[in-house]
Amino acid sequence: MLTITKFDQQLLREKKEMKNALSRIIRTEDGQGLVEYGLIITGIALAAIAAIWLLGPQIGQMFTDIGTQLAV
């Protein structure tokens, strides 16, 4: 005859609770919204980096020209 100890019963309850918690997480879409915001922020950051990289030399030259004109 198989006997289940209180410790085994507790482990079974905890396993069931974890399974239910995981099921709730999978069913809800809260995490999906967070990932979407992360992707949007990443896209904006990449666009800003690209713009600075492309326009950086031109902006630097513009400030150099202004500095030269002010020094004259």
mmCIF file as Biopython writes it, N, C-alpha, C and O atoms, coordinates in Angstrom:
data_model
#
loop_
_atom_site.group_PDB
_atom_site.id
_atom_site.type_symbol
_atom_site.label_atom_id
_atom_site.label_alt_id
_atom_site.label_comp_id
_atom_site.label_asym_id
_atom_site.label_entity_id
_atom_site.label_seq_id
_atom_site.pdbx_PDB_ins_code
_atom_site.Cartn_x
_atom_site.Cartn_y
_atom_site.Cartn_z
_atom_site.occupancy
_atom_site.B_iso_or_equiv
_atom_site.auth_seq_id
_atom_site.auth_asym_id
_atom_site.pdbx_PDB_model_num
ATOM 1   N N  . MET A ? 1  ? 0.835  -1.173 0.000   1.0 0.0 1  A 1 
ATOM 2   C CA . MET A ? 1  ? 0.000  0.000  0.000   1.0 0.0 1  A 1 
ATOM 3   C C  . MET A ? 1  ? 0.888  1.247  0.000   1.0 0.0 1  A 1 
ATOM 4   O O  . MET A ? 1  ? 1.883  1.312  0.722   1.0 0.0 1  A 1 
ATOM 5   N N  . LEU A ? 2  ? 0.523  2.214  -0.801  1.0 0.0 2  A 1 
ATOM 6   C CA . LEU A ? 2  ? 1.281  3.445  -0.950  1.0 0.0 2  A 1 
ATOM 7   C C  . LEU A ? 2  ? 0.750  4.490  0.024   1.0 0.0 2  A 1 
ATOM 8   O O  . LEU A ? 2  ? -0.449 4.763  0.055   1.0 0.0 2  A 1 
ATOM 9   N N  . THR A ? 3  ? 1.630  5.064  0.808   1.0 0.0 3  A 1 
ATOM 10  C CA . THR A ? 3  ? 1.211  6.117  1.740   1.0 0.0 3  A 1 
ATOM 11  C C  . THR A ? 3  ? 1.826  7.437  1.318   1.0 0.0 3  A 1 
ATOM 12  O O  . THR A ? 3  ? 2.967  7.491  0.860   1.0 0.0 3  A 1 
ATOM 13  N N  . ILE A ? 4  ? 1.055  8.498  1.480   1.0 0.0 4  A 1 
ATOM 14  C CA . ILE A ? 4  ? 1.525  9.833  1.130   1.0 0.0 4  A 1 
ATOM 15  C C  . ILE A ? 4  ? 1.734  10.601 2.421   1.0 0.0 4  A 1 
ATOM 16  O O  . ILE A ? 4  ? 0.815  10.744 3.227   1.0 0.0 4  A 1 
ATOM 17  N N  . THR A ? 5  ? 2.932  11.085 2.609   1.0 0.0 5  A 1 
ATOM 18  C CA . THR A ? 5  ? 3.259  11.838 3.821   1.0 0.0 5  A 1 
ATOM 19  C C  . THR A ? 5  ? 2.789  13.280 3.669   1.0 0.0 5  A 1 
ATOM 20  O O  . THR A ? 5  ? 2.420  13.715 2.578   1.0 0.0 5  A 1 
ATOM 21  N N  . LYS A ? 6  ? 2.808  14.006 4.772   1.0 0.0 6  A 1 
ATOM 22  C CA . LYS A ? 6  ? 2.433  15.424 4.731   1.0 0.0 6  A 1 
ATOM 23  C C  . LYS A ? 6  ? 3.382  16.210 3.832   1.0 0.0 6  A 1 
ATOM 24  O O  . LYS A ? 6  ? 2.976  17.150 3.150   1.0 0.0 6  A 1 
ATOM 25  N N  . PHE A ? 7  ? 4.640  15.813 3.841   1.0 0.0 7  A 1 
ATOM 26  C CA . PHE A ? 7  ? 5.624  16.473 2.982   1.0 0.0 7  A 1 
ATOM 27  C C  . PHE A ? 7  ? 5.271  16.257 1.513   1.0 0.0 7  A 1 
ATOM 28  O O  . PHE A ? 7  ? 5.338  17.186 0.707   1.0 0.0 7  A 1 
ATOM 29  N N  . ASP A ? 8  ? 4.892  15.018 1.168   1.0 0.0 8  A 1 
ATOM 30  C CA . ASP A ? 8  ? 4.502  14.728 -0.213  1.0 0.0 8  A 1 
ATOM 31  C C  . ASP A ? 8  ? 3.247  15.502 -0.598  1.0 0.0 8  A 1 
ATOM 32  O O  . ASP A ? 8  ? 3.131  15.990 -1.722  1.0 0.0 8  A 1 
ATOM 33  N N  . GLN A ? 9  ? 2.315  15.611 0.332   1.0 0.0 9  A 1 
ATOM 34  C CA . GLN A ? 9  ? 1.089  16.356 0.057   1.0 0.0 9  A 1 
ATOM 35  C C  . GLN A ? 9  ? 1.408  17.834 -0.193  1.0 0.0 9  A 1 
ATOM 36  O O  . GLN A ? 9  ? 0.834  18.457 -1.087  1.0 0.0 9  A 1 
ATOM 37  N N  . GLN A ? 10 ? 2.313  18.379 0.591   1.0 0.0 10 A 1 
ATOM 38  C CA . GLN A ? 10 ? 2.712  19.777 0.423   1.0 0.0 10 A 1 
ATOM 39  C C  . GLN A ? 10 ? 3.381  19.974 -0.938  1.0 0.0 10 A 1 
ATOM 40  O O  . GLN A ? 10 ? 3.110  20.957 -1.629  1.0 0.0 10 A 1 
ATOM 41  N N  . LEU A ? 11 ? 4.248  19.048 -1.320  1.0 0.0 11 A 1 
ATOM 42  C CA . LEU A ? 11 ? 4.900  19.144 -2.630  1.0 0.0 11 A 1 
ATOM 43  C C  . LEU A ? 11 ? 3.877  19.086 -3.758  1.0 0.0 11 A 1 
ATOM 44  O O  . LEU A ? 11 ? 3.989  19.822 -4.738  1.0 0.0 11 A 1 
ATOM 45  N N  . LEU A ? 12 ? 2.888  18.220 -3.622  1.0 0.0 12 A 1 
ATOM 46  C CA . LEU A ? 12 ? 1.851  18.117 -4.651  1.0 0.0 12 A 1 
ATOM 47  C C  . LEU A ? 12 ? 1.033  19.405 -4.732  1.0 0.0 12 A 1 
ATOM 48  O O  . LEU A ? 12 ? 0.693  19.852 -5.827  1.0 0.0 12 A 1 
ATOM 49  N N  . ARG A ? 13 ? 0.714  20.010 -3.576  1.0 0.0 13 A 1 
ATOM 50  C CA . ARG A ? 13 ? -0.024 21.276 -3.573  1.0 0.0 13 A 1 
ATOM 51  C C  . ARG A ? 13 ? 0.793  22.380 -4.235  1.0 0.0 13 A 1 
ATOM 52  O O  . ARG A ? 13 ? 0.271  23.149 -5.042  1.0 0.0 13 A 1 
ATOM 53  N N  . GLU A ? 14 ? 2.072  22.453 -3.890  1.0 0.0 14 A 1 
ATOM 54  C CA . GLU A ? 14 ? 2.928  23.483 -4.476  1.0 0.0 14 A 1 
ATOM 55  C C  . GLU A ? 14 ? 3.087  23.291 -5.980  1.0 0.0 14 A 1 
ATOM 56  O O  . GLU A ? 14 ? 3.116  24.261 -6.737  1.0 0.0 14 A 1 
ATOM 57  N N  . LYS A ? 15 ? 3.187  22.051 -6.401  1.0 0.0 15 A 1 
ATOM 58  C CA . LYS A ? 15 ? 3.301  21.764 -7.833  1.0 0.0 15 A 1 
ATOM 59  C C  . LYS A ? 15 ? 2.037  22.211 -8.557  1.0 0.0 15 A 1 
ATOM 60  O O  . LYS A ? 15 ? 2.111  22.786 -9.643  1.0 0.0 15 A 1 
ATOM 61  N N  . LYS A ? 16 ? 0.881  21.950 -7.961  1.0 0.0 16 A 1 
ATOM 62  C CA . LYS A ? 16 ? -0.387 22.339 -8.563  1.0 0.0 16 A 1 
ATOM 63  C C  . LYS A ? 16 ? -0.499 23.866 -8.611  1.0 0.0 16 A 1 
ATOM 64  O O  . LYS A ? 16 ? -0.955 24.425 -9.608  1.0 0.0 16 A 1 
ATOM 65  N N  . GLU A ? 17 ? -0.080 24.542 -7.530  1.0 0.0 17 A 1 
ATOM 66  C CA . GLU A ? 17 ? -0.121 26.005 -7.500  1.0 0.0 17 A 1 
ATOM 67  C C  . GLU A ? 17 ? 0.786  26.602 -8.571  1.0 0.0 17 A 1 
ATOM 68  O O  . GLU A ? 17 ? 0.405  27.560 -9.243  1.0 0.0 17 A 1 
ATOM 69  N N  . MET A ? 18 ? 1.969  26.047 -8.731  1.0 0.0 18 A 1 
ATOM 70  C CA . MET A ? 18 ? 2.896  26.544 -9.759  1.0 0.0 18 A 1 
ATOM 71  C C  . MET A ? 18 ? 2.321  26.335 -11.157 1.0 0.0 18 A 1 
ATOM 72  O O  . MET A ? 18 ? 2.449  27.197 -12.025 1.0 0.0 18 A 1 
ATOM 73  N N  . LYS A ? 19 ? 1.691  25.189 -11.364 1.0 0.0 19 A 1 
ATOM 74  C CA . LYS A ? 19 ? 1.081  24.894 -12.661 1.0 0.0 19 A 1 
ATOM 75  C C  . LYS A ? 19 ? -0.047 25.885 -12.941 1.0 0.0 19 A 1 
ATOM 76  O O  . LYS A ? 19 ? -0.180 26.375 -14.063 1.0 0.0 19 A 1 
ATOM 77  N N  . ASN A ? 20 ? -0.854 26.178 -11.933 1.0 0.0 20 A 1 
ATOM 78  C CA . ASN A ? 20 ? -1.945 27.140 -12.110 1.0 0.0 20 A 1 
ATOM 79  C C  . ASN A ? 20 ? -1.407 28.540 -12.374 1.0 0.0 20 A 1 
ATOM 80  O O  . ASN A ? 20 ? -1.940 29.260 -13.219 1.0 0.0 20 A 1 
ATOM 81  N N  . ALA A ? 21 ? -0.359 28.931 -11.660 1.0 0.0 21 A 1 
ATOM 82  C CA . ALA A ? 21 ? 0.243  30.249 -11.867 1.0 0.0 21 A 1 
ATOM 83  C C  . ALA A ? 21 ? 0.803  30.368 -13.279 1.0 0.0 21 A 1 
ATOM 84  O O  . ALA A ? 21 ? 0.625  31.393 -13.936 1.0 0.0 21 A 1 
ATOM 85  N N  . LEU A ? 22 ? 1.473  29.329 -13.742 1.0 0.0 22 A 1 
ATOM 86  C CA . LEU A ? 22 ? 2.023  29.342 -15.102 1.0 0.0 22 A 1 
ATOM 87  C C  . LEU A ? 22 ? 0.902  29.416 -16.133 1.0 0.0 22 A 1 
ATOM 88  O O  . LEU A ? 22 ? 1.031  30.107 -17.144 1.0 0.0 22 A 1 
ATOM 89  N N  . SER A ? 23 ? -0.177 28.719 -15.886 1.0 0.0 23 A 1 
ATOM 90  C CA . SER A ? 23 ? -1.320 28.755 -16.803 1.0 0.0 23 A 1 
ATOM 91  C C  . SER A ? 23 ? -1.910 30.154 -16.877 1.0 0.0 23 A 1 
ATOM 92  O O  . SER A ? 23 ? -2.269 30.617 -17.960 1.0 0.0 23 A 1 
ATOM 93  N N  . ARG A ? 24 ? -2.016 30.841 -15.729 1.0 0.0 24 A 1 
ATOM 94  C CA . ARG A ? 24 ? -2.545 32.208 -15.726 1.0 0.0 24 A 1 
ATOM 95  C C  . ARG A ? 24 ? -1.629 33.150 -16.489 1.0 0.0 24 A 1 
ATOM 96  O O  . ARG A ? 24 ? -2.102 34.021 -17.220 1.0 0.0 24 A 1 
ATOM 97  N N  . ILE A ? 25 ? -0.331 32.983 -16.326 1.0 0.0 25 A 1 
ATOM 98  C CA . ILE A ? 25 ? 0.623  33.844 -17.025 1.0 0.0 25 A 1 
ATOM 99  C C  . ILE A ? 25 ? 0.507  33.639 -18.531 1.0 0.0 25 A 1 
ATOM 100 O O  . ILE A ? 25 ? 0.547  34.601 -19.299 1.0 0.0 25 A 1 
ATOM 101 N N  . ILE A ? 26 ? 0.366  32.399 -18.946 1.0 0.0 26 A 1 
ATOM 102 C CA . ILE A ? 26 ? 0.272  32.099 -20.378 1.0 0.0 26 A 1 
ATOM 103 C C  . ILE A ? 26 ? -1.027 32.643 -20.957 1.0 0.0 26 A 1 
ATOM 104 O O  . ILE A ? 26 ? -1.047 33.128 -22.088 1.0 0.0 26 A 1 
ATOM 105 N N  . ARG A ? 27 ? -2.112 32.567 -20.192 1.0 0.0 27 A 1 
ATOM 106 C CA . ARG A ? 27 ? -3.412 33.026 -20.685 1.0 0.0 27 A 1 
ATOM 107 C C  . ARG A ? 27 ? -3.508 34.535 -20.776 1.0 0.0 27 A 1 
ATOM 108 O O  . ARG A ? 27 ? -4.165 35.052 -21.679 1.0 0.0 27 A 1 
ATOM 109 N N  . THR A ? 28 ? -2.874 35.252 -19.869 1.0 0.0 28 A 1 
ATOM 110 C CA . THR A ? 28 ? -2.961 36.712 -19.895 1.0 0.0 28 A 1 
ATOM 111 C C  . THR A ? 28 ? -2.001 37.268 -20.926 1.0 0.0 28 A 1 
ATOM 112 O O  . THR A ? 28 ? -1.025 36.620 -21.304 1.0 0.0 28 A 1 
ATOM 113 N N  . GLU A ? 29 ? -2.290 38.471 -21.373 1.0 0.0 29 A 1 
ATOM 114 C CA . GLU A ? 29 ? -1.465 39.097 -22.402 1.0 0.0 29 A 1 
ATOM 115 C C  . GLU A ? 29 ? -0.727 40.312 -21.865 1.0 0.0 29 A 1 
ATOM 116 O O  . GLU A ? 29 ? -0.264 41.148 -22.640 1.0 0.0 29 A 1 
ATOM 117 N N  . ASP A ? 30 ? -0.613 40.418 -20.542 1.0 0.0 30 A 1 
ATOM 118 C CA . ASP A ? 30 ? 0.081  41.558 -19.961 1.0 0.0 30 A 1 
ATOM 119 C C  . ASP A ? 30 ? 1.541  41.599 -20.388 1.0 0.0 30 A 1 
ATOM 120 O O  . ASP A ? 30 ? 2.065  42.671 -20.691 1.0 0.0 30 A 1 
ATOM 121 N N  . GLY A ? 31 ? 2.189  40.473 -20.417 1.0 0.0 31 A 1 
ATOM 122 C CA . GLY A ? 31 ? 3.584  40.411 -20.818 1.0 0.0 31 A 1 
ATOM 123 C C  . GLY A ? 31 ? 3.787  40.801 -22.269 1.0 0.0 31 A 1 
ATOM 124 O O  . GLY A ? 31 ? 4.827  41.347 -22.636 1.0 0.0 31 A 1 
ATOM 125 N N  . GLN A ? 32 ? 2.789  40.519 -23.092 1.0 0.0 32 A 1 
ATOM 126 C CA . GLN A ? 32 ? 2.879  40.847 -24.511 1.0 0.0 32 A 1 
ATOM 127 C C  . GLN A ? 32 ? 2.955  42.359 -24.702 1.0 0.0 32 A 1 
ATOM 128 O O  . GLN A ? 32 ? 3.735  42.837 -25.525 1.0 0.0 32 A 1 
ATOM 129 N N  . GLY A ? 33 ? 2.162  43.111 -23.958 1.0 0.0 33 A 1 
ATOM 130 C CA . GLY A ? 33 ? 2.195  44.571 -24.061 1.0 0.0 33 A 1 
ATOM 131 C C  . GLY A ? 33 ? 3.544  45.125 -23.671 1.0 0.0 33 A 1 
ATOM 132 O O  . GLY A ? 33 ? 4.042  46.057 -24.303 1.0 0.0 33 A 1 
ATOM 133 N N  . LEU A ? 34 ? 4.145  44.560 -22.632 1.0 0.0 34 A 1 
ATOM 134 C CA . LEU A ? 34 ? 5.458  44.998 -22.176 1.0 0.0 34 A 1 
ATOM 135 C C  . LEU A ? 34 ? 6.509  44.756 -23.260 1.0 0.0 34 A 1 
ATOM 136 O O  . LEU A ? 34 ? 7.370  45.602 -23.498 1.0 0.0 34 A 1 
ATOM 137 N N  . VAL A ? 35 ? 6.431  43.612 -23.905 1.0 0.0 35 A 1 
ATOM 138 C CA . VAL A ? 35 ? 7.381  43.304 -24.983 1.0 0.0 35 A 1 
ATOM 139 C C  . VAL A ? 35 ? 7.195  44.276 -26.143 1.0 0.0 35 A 1 
ATOM 140 O O  . VAL A ? 35 ? 8.173  44.722 -26.743 1.0 0.0 35 A 1 
ATOM 141 N N  . GLU A ? 36 ? 5.948  44.604 -26.460 1.0 0.0 36 A 1 
ATOM 142 C CA . GLU A ? 36 ? 5.696  45.541 -27.550 1.0 0.0 36 A 1 
ATOM 143 C C  . GLU A ? 36 ? 6.277  46.919 -27.235 1.0 0.0 36 A 1 
ATOM 144 O O  . GLU A ? 36 ? 6.874  47.551 -28.106 1.0 0.0 36 A 1 
ATOM 145 N N  . TYR A ? 37 ? 6.108  47.388 -25.998 1.0 0.0 37 A 1 
ATOM 146 C CA . TYR A ? 37 ? 6.700  48.672 -25.619 1.0 0.0 37 A 1 
ATOM 147 C C  . TYR A ? 37 ? 8.221  48.610 -25.710 1.0 0.0 37 A 1 
ATOM 148 O O  . TYR A ? 37 ? 8.859  49.573 -26.134 1.0 0.0 37 A 1 
ATOM 149 N N  . GLY A ? 38 ? 8.794  47.496 -25.318 1.0 0.0 38 A 1 
ATOM 150 C CA . GLY A ? 38 ? 10.241 47.336 -25.423 1.0 0.0 38 A 1 
ATOM 151 C C  . GLY A ? 38 ? 10.722 47.410 -26.857 1.0 0.0 38 A 1 
ATOM 152 O O  . GLY A ? 38 ? 11.751 48.021 -27.145 1.0 0.0 38 A 1 
ATOM 153 N N  . LEU A ? 39 ? 9.976  46.789 -27.755 1.0 0.0 39 A 1 
ATOM 154 C CA . LEU A ? 39 ? 10.344 46.838 -29.178 1.0 0.0 39 A 1 
ATOM 155 C C  . LEU A ? 39 ? 10.222 48.254 -29.737 1.0 0.0 39 A 1 
ATOM 156 O O  . LEU A ? 39 ? 11.055 48.685 -30.534 1.0 0.0 39 A 1 
ATOM 157 N N  . ILE A ? 40 ? 9.184  48.976 -29.319 1.0 0.0 40 A 1 
ATOM 158 C CA . ILE A ? 40 ? 9.016  50.358 -29.784 1.0 0.0 40 A 1 
ATOM 159 C C  . ILE A ? 40 ? 10.177 51.221 -29.296 1.0 0.0 40 A 1 
ATOM 160 O O  . ILE A ? 40 ? 10.739 51.997 -30.069 1.0 0.0 40 A 1 
ATOM 161 N N  . ILE A ? 41 ? 10.533 51.093 -28.035 1.0 0.0 41 A 1 
ATOM 162 C CA . ILE A ? 41 ? 11.641 51.877 -27.479 1.0 0.0 41 A 1 
ATOM 163 C C  . ILE A ? 41 ? 12.946 51.531 -28.183 1.0 0.0 41 A 1 
ATOM 164 O O  . ILE A ? 41 ? 13.761 52.413 -28.455 1.0 0.0 41 A 1 
ATOM 165 N N  . THR A ? 42 ? 13.145 50.247 -28.477 1.0 0.0 42 A 1 
ATOM 166 C CA . THR A ? 42 ? 14.353 49.826 -29.191 1.0 0.0 42 A 1 
ATOM 167 C C  . THR A ? 42 ? 14.395 50.439 -30.582 1.0 0.0 42 A 1 
ATOM 168 O O  . THR A ? 42 ? 15.448 50.898 -31.026 1.0 0.0 42 A 1 
ATOM 169 N N  . GLY A ? 43 ? 13.264 50.450 -31.271 1.0 0.0 43 A 1 
ATOM 170 C CA . GLY A ? 43 ? 13.205 51.041 -32.609 1.0 0.0 43 A 1 
ATOM 171 C C  . GLY A ? 43 ? 13.519 52.522 -32.590 1.0 0.0 43 A 1 
ATOM 172 O O  . GLY A ? 43 ? 14.257 53.020 -33.440 1.0 0.0 43 A 1 
ATOM 173 N N  . ILE A ? 44 ? 12.953 53.230 -31.613 1.0 0.0 44 A 1 
ATOM 174 C CA . ILE A ? 44 ? 13.217 54.670 -31.494 1.0 0.0 44 A 1 
ATOM 175 C C  . ILE A ? 44 ? 14.691 54.919 -31.193 1.0 0.0 44 A 1 
ATOM 176 O O  . ILE A ? 44 ? 15.300 55.826 -31.760 1.0 0.0 44 A 1 
ATOM 177 N N  . ALA A ? 45 ? 15.258 54.120 -30.310 1.0 0.0 45 A 1 
ATOM 178 C CA . ALA A ? 45 ? 16.675 54.282 -29.974 1.0 0.0 45 A 1 
ATOM 179 C C  . ALA A ? 45 ? 17.561 54.031 -31.187 1.0 0.0 45 A 1 
ATOM 180 O O  . ALA A ? 45 ? 18.512 54.775 -31.426 1.0 0.0 45 A 1 
ATOM 181 N N  . LEU A ? 46 ? 17.257 52.997 -31.946 1.0 0.0 46 A 1 
ATOM 182 C CA . LEU A ? 46 ? 18.051 52.705 -33.150 1.0 0.0 46 A 1 
ATOM 183 C C  . LEU A ? 46 ? 17.931 53.829 -34.173 1.0 0.0 46 A 1 
ATOM 184 O O  . LEU A ? 46 ? 18.919 54.187 -34.814 1.0 0.0 46 A 1 
ATOM 185 N N  . ALA A ? 47 ? 16.730 54.390 -34.333 1.0 0.0 47 A 1 
ATOM 186 C CA . ALA A ? 47 ? 16.540 55.501 -35.271 1.0 0.0 47 A 1 
ATOM 187 C C  . ALA A ? 47 ? 17.337 56.727 -34.816 1.0 0.0 47 A 1 
ATOM 188 O O  . ALA A ? 47 ? 17.943 57.417 -35.637 1.0 0.0 47 A 1 
ATOM 189 N N  . ALA A ? 48 ? 17.335 56.994 -33.517 1.0 0.0 48 A 1 
ATOM 190 C CA . ALA A ? 48 ? 18.091 58.140 -33.004 1.0 0.0 48 A 1 
ATOM 191 C C  . ALA A ? 48 ? 19.588 57.943 -33.197 1.0 0.0 48 A 1 
ATOM 192 O O  . ALA A ? 48 ? 20.292 58.878 -33.578 1.0 0.0 48 A 1 
ATOM 193 N N  . ILE A ? 49 ? 20.077 56.741 -32.938 1.0 0.0 49 A 1 
ATOM 194 C CA . ILE A ? 49 ? 21.500 56.446 -33.130 1.0 0.0 49 A 1 
ATOM 195 C C  . ILE A ? 49 ? 21.885 56.594 -34.603 1.0 0.0 49 A 1 
ATOM 196 O O  . ILE A ? 49 ? 22.931 57.160 -34.920 1.0 0.0 49 A 1 
ATOM 197 N N  . ALA A ? 50 ? 21.040 56.086 -35.498 1.0 0.0 50 A 1 
ATOM 198 C CA . ALA A ? 50 ? 21.319 56.196 -36.934 1.0 0.0 50 A 1 
ATOM 199 C C  . ALA A ? 50 ? 21.337 57.657 -37.373 1.0 0.0 50 A 1 
ATOM 200 O O  . ALA A ? 50 ? 22.203 58.061 -38.150 1.0 0.0 50 A 1 
ATOM 201 N N  . ALA A ? 51 ? 20.381 58.455 -36.878 1.0 0.0 51 A 1 
ATOM 202 C CA . ALA A ? 51 ? 20.331 59.866 -37.257 1.0 0.0 51 A 1 
ATOM 203 C C  . ALA A ? 51 ? 21.568 60.607 -36.757 1.0 0.0 51 A 1 
ATOM 204 O O  . ALA A ? 51 ? 22.145 61.414 -37.486 1.0 0.0 51 A 1 
ATOM 205 N N  . ILE A ? 52 ? 21.970 60.340 -35.535 1.0 0.0 52 A 1 
ATOM 206 C CA . ILE A ? 52 ? 23.169 60.998 -34.995 1.0 0.0 52 A 1 
ATOM 207 C C  . ILE A ? 52 ? 24.404 60.567 -35.768 1.0 0.0 52 A 1 
ATOM 208 O O  . ILE A ? 52 ? 25.283 61.381 -36.053 1.0 0.0 52 A 1 
ATOM 209 N N  . TRP A ? 53 ? 24.467 59.289 -36.104 1.0 0.0 53 A 1 
ATOM 210 C CA . TRP A ? 53 ? 25.633 58.783 -36.841 1.0 0.0 53 A 1 
ATOM 211 C C  . TRP A ? 53 ? 25.704 59.405 -38.238 1.0 0.0 53 A 1 
ATOM 212 O O  . TRP A ? 53 ? 26.784 59.759 -38.712 1.0 0.0 53 A 1 
ATOM 213 N N  . LEU A ? 54 ? 24.541 59.537 -38.895 1.0 0.0 54 A 1 
ATOM 214 C CA . LEU A ? 54 ? 24.526 60.088 -40.247 1.0 0.0 54 A 1 
ATOM 215 C C  . LEU A ? 54 ? 24.711 61.611 -40.256 1.0 0.0 54 A 1 
ATOM 216 O O  . LEU A ? 54 ? 25.410 62.144 -41.117 1.0 0.0 54 A 1 
ATOM 217 N N  . LEU A ? 55 ? 24.100 62.295 -39.320 1.0 0.0 55 A 1 
ATOM 218 C CA . LEU A ? 55 ? 24.136 63.757 -39.317 1.0 0.0 55 A 1 
ATOM 219 C C  . LEU A ? 55 ? 25.244 64.336 -38.451 1.0 0.0 55 A 1 
ATOM 220 O O  . LEU A ? 55 ? 25.484 65.543 -38.485 1.0 0.0 55 A 1 
ATOM 221 N N  . GLY A ? 56 ? 25.913 63.510 -37.687 1.0 0.0 56 A 1 
ATOM 222 C CA . GLY A ? 56 ? 26.951 63.981 -36.772 1.0 0.0 56 A 1 
ATOM 223 C C  . GLY A ? 56 ? 28.022 64.830 -37.421 1.0 0.0 56 A 1 
ATOM 224 O O  . GLY A ? 56 ? 28.304 65.928 -36.940 1.0 0.0 56 A 1 
ATOM 225 N N  . PRO A ? 57 ? 28.632 64.356 -38.505 1.0 0.0 57 A 1 
ATOM 226 C CA . PRO A ? 57 ? 29.684 65.171 -39.145 1.0 0.0 57 A 1 
ATOM 227 C C  . PRO A ? 57 ? 29.169 66.521 -39.653 1.0 0.0 57 A 1 
ATOM 228 O O  . PRO A ? 57 ? 29.864 67.531 -39.543 1.0 0.0 57 A 1 
ATOM 229 N N  . GLN A ? 58 ? 27.968 66.539 -40.201 1.0 0.0 58 A 1 
ATOM 230 C CA . GLN A ? 58 ? 27.402 67.794 -40.707 1.0 0.0 58 A 1 
ATOM 231 C C  . GLN A ? 58 ? 27.136 68.771 -39.565 1.0 0.0 58 A 1 
ATOM 232 O O  . GLN A ? 58 ? 27.420 69.963 -39.685 1.0 0.0 58 A 1 
ATOM 233 N N  . ILE A ? 59 ? 26.599 68.276 -38.477 1.0 0.0 59 A 1 
ATOM 234 C CA . ILE A ? 59 ? 26.329 69.140 -37.328 1.0 0.0 59 A 1 
ATOM 235 C C  . ILE A ? 59 ? 27.646 69.641 -36.726 1.0 0.0 59 A 1 
ATOM 236 O O  . ILE A ? 59 ? 27.756 70.804 -36.339 1.0 0.0 59 A 1 
ATOM 237 N N  . GLY A ? 60 ? 28.632 68.759 -36.653 1.0 0.0 60 A 1 
ATOM 238 C CA . GLY A ? 60 ? 29.945 69.168 -36.151 1.0 0.0 60 A 1 
ATOM 239 C C  . GLY A ? 60 ? 30.556 70.259 -37.003 1.0 0.0 60 A 1 
ATOM 240 O O  . GLY A ? 60 ? 31.122 71.219 -36.478 1.0 0.0 60 A 1 
ATOM 241 N N  . GLN A ? 61 ? 30.449 70.122 -38.299 1.0 0.0 61 A 1 
ATOM 242 C CA . GLN A ? 61 ? 30.985 71.140 -39.215 1.0 0.0 61 A 1 
ATOM 243 C C  . GLN A ? 61 ? 30.238 72.458 -39.062 1.0 0.0 61 A 1 
ATOM 244 O O  . GLN A ? 61 ? 30.839 73.530 -39.124 1.0 0.0 61 A 1 
ATOM 245 N N  . MET A ? 62 ? 28.920 72.374 -38.863 1.0 0.0 62 A 1 
ATOM 246 C CA . MET A ? 62 ? 28.114 73.573 -38.682 1.0 0.0 62 A 1 
ATOM 247 C C  . MET A ? 62 ? 28.576 74.347 -37.443 1.0 0.0 62 A 1 
ATOM 248 O O  . MET A ? 62 ? 28.702 75.571 -37.495 1.0 0.0 62 A 1 
ATOM 249 N N  . PHE A ? 63 ? 28.827 73.650 -36.336 1.0 0.0 63 A 1 
ATOM 250 C CA . PHE A ? 63 ? 29.301 74.327 -35.134 1.0 0.0 63 A 1 
ATOM 251 C C  . PHE A ? 63 ? 30.722 74.873 -35.317 1.0 0.0 63 A 1 
ATOM 252 O O  . PHE A ? 63 ? 31.058 75.928 -34.780 1.0 0.0 63 A 1 
ATOM 253 N N  . THR A ? 64 ? 31.542 74.160 -36.068 1.0 0.0 64 A 1 
ATOM 254 C CA . THR A ? 64 ? 32.888 74.652 -36.357 1.0 0.0 64 A 1 
ATOM 255 C C  . THR A ? 64 ? 32.806 75.951 -37.152 1.0 0.0 64 A 1 
ATOM 256 O O  . THR A ? 64 ? 33.520 76.910 -36.856 1.0 0.0 64 A 1 
ATOM 257 N N  . ASP A ? 65 ? 31.943 75.983 -38.155 1.0 0.0 65 A 1 
ATOM 258 C CA . ASP A ? 65 ? 31.764 77.190 -38.964 1.0 0.0 65 A 1 
ATOM 259 C C  . ASP A ? 65 ? 31.268 78.364 -38.116 1.0 0.0 65 A 1 
ATOM 260 O O  . ASP A ? 65 ? 31.750 79.487 -38.263 1.0 0.0 65 A 1 
ATOM 261 N N  . ILE A ? 66 ? 30.308 78.101 -37.232 1.0 0.0 66 A 1 
ATOM 262 C CA . ILE A ? 66 ? 29.790 79.152 -36.352 1.0 0.0 66 A 1 
ATOM 263 C C  . ILE A ? 66 ? 30.888 79.662 -35.443 1.0 0.0 66 A 1 
ATOM 264 O O  . ILE A ? 66 ? 31.027 80.869 -35.242 1.0 0.0 66 A 1 
ATOM 265 N N  . GLY A ? 67 ? 31.678 78.734 -34.887 1.0 0.0 67 A 1 
ATOM 266 C CA . GLY A ? 67 ? 32.788 79.139 -34.020 1.0 0.0 67 A 1 
ATOM 267 C C  . GLY A ? 67 ? 33.809 79.976 -34.756 1.0 0.0 67 A 1 
ATOM 268 O O  . GLY A ? 67 ? 34.345 80.935 -34.200 1.0 0.0 67 A 1 
ATOM 269 N N  . THR A ? 68 ? 34.085 79.627 -36.002 1.0 0.0 68 A 1 
ATOM 270 C CA . THR A ? 68 ? 35.048 80.378 -36.819 1.0 0.0 68 A 1 
ATOM 271 C C  . THR A ? 68 ? 34.528 81.777 -37.096 1.0 0.0 68 A 1 
ATOM 272 O O  . THR A ? 68 ? 35.280 82.747 -37.006 1.0 0.0 68 A 1 
ATOM 273 N N  . GLN A ? 69 ? 33.256 81.893 -37.431 1.0 0.0 69 A 1 
ATOM 274 C CA . GLN A ? 69 ? 32.667 83.201 -37.733 1.0 0.0 69 A 1 
ATOM 275 C C  . GLN A ? 69 ? 32.626 84.101 -36.482 1.0 0.0 69 A 1 
ATOM 276 O O  . GLN A ? 69 ? 32.804 85.315 -36.577 1.0 0.0 69 A 1 
ATOM 277 N N  . LEU A ? 70 ? 32.387 83.487 -35.310 1.0 0.0 70 A 1 
ATOM 278 C CA . LEU A ? 70 ? 32.347 84.279 -34.097 1.0 0.0 70 A 1 
ATOM 279 C C  . LEU A ? 70 ? 33.750 84.754 -33.693 1.0 0.0 70 A 1 
ATOM 280 O O  . LEU A ? 70 ? 33.899 85.811 -33.080 1.0 0.0 70 A 1 
ATOM 281 N N  . ALA A ? 71 ? 34.753 83.980 -34.035 1.0 0.0 71 A 1 
ATOM 282 C CA . ALA A ? 71 ? 36.132 84.322 -33.678 1.0 0.0 71 A 1 
ATOM 283 C C  . ALA A ? 71 ? 36.672 85.449 -34.542 1.0 0.0 71 A 1 
ATOM 284 O O  . ALA A ? 71 ? 37.609 86.144 -34.149 1.0 0.0 71 A 1 
ATOM 285 N N  . VAL A ? 72 ? 36.084 85.630 -35.714 1.0 0.0 72 A 1 
ATOM 286 C CA . VAL A ? 72 ? 36.588 86.666 -36.638 1.0 0.0 72 A 1 
ATOM 287 C C  . VAL A ? 72 ? 36.167 88.030 -36.242 1.0 0.0 72 A 1 
ATOM 288 O O  . VAL A ? 72 ? 36.509 89.001 -36.915 1.0 0.0 72 A 1 
#
